[in-house]
Amino acid sequence: MKKKVVIILLSLLIFFLLNSSIIFFTAYLRPLPEPMFPEVLNHTKVNGTLVELNEPQVTKMVKFEEISSNFTKAVVAIEDHRFYEHNGVDIIGIFRAFLSNVRSGDIVGSGGSTITQQFARNAYPFLGQEKLLSRKIAEAAVAIRLERVYSKEEILEFYCNIIYVGHGLYGIESAANYYFGKTASELSLNEAATIAGLLKSPGYYSPYVSMSTAIKNRNTVLRRMSDLGEITSEVASEESEKEINLAR
């Protein structure tokens, strides 16, 4: 009886590995088109009130050197602190996310995705958005492929231009303008940490929706940057005491 159980389990494992390999290499060997960037709602002011126009416009793209280093350091710290070390997939992060998901009863839950994987998911619609193991395997394959084609700087530039920042807007340039009336290159540490802190759920974490939540998340980013040595603990403490001064 035990022998039969072992044989069944081994058969299932082999089937899983073969199926996973097929999914991985199919995605890895697939020709990758140019990354797709989302259109955003065009905003304008009418009698002092911000309104949305019917016609969408293409996301305002900025080069890596046009993005404040305050933001690139903040987003790497909070989203993927091993970004410059992995090859597109963070095995340690995946393992931690898997354990967390097992404890929560959702084995294929969220978490563990690198910046490269997040970029792949949003730039290539064929990957889909479903919470399926097959999609995650394909996403990992595309992420590894992207790391072989683009530099870390290029991937981070793509990512910063494709992130959803709330209120129908995408990209760090749109975020800097909408939240603080600035360009991406002008963001202070306080402002950069605020935007980085809302990325996991812009609809809930936007300072226009909940200032207290935005401050809490900003301070989490600052502490994380301090832990990683990007800023000192004194700077993190000083910035945490500041208000978030919005453009609107």
Secondary structure, DSSP 8 states (H G I E B T S, - for coil): -HHHHHHHHHHHHHHHHHHHHHHHHHHHHS--------EEEEEEEETTEEEEEEEEEE-----GGGS-HHHHHHHHHHH-TTTTTSSS--HHHHHHHHHHHHHHT-TT-S----HHHHHHHHH-GGG-----HHHHHHHHHHHHHHHHHS-HHHHHHHHHHH-EEETTEESHHHHHHHHHSS-GGG--HHHHHHHHHHTT-HHHH-TTT-HHHHHHHHHHHHHHHHHTTSS-HHHHHHHHTS------
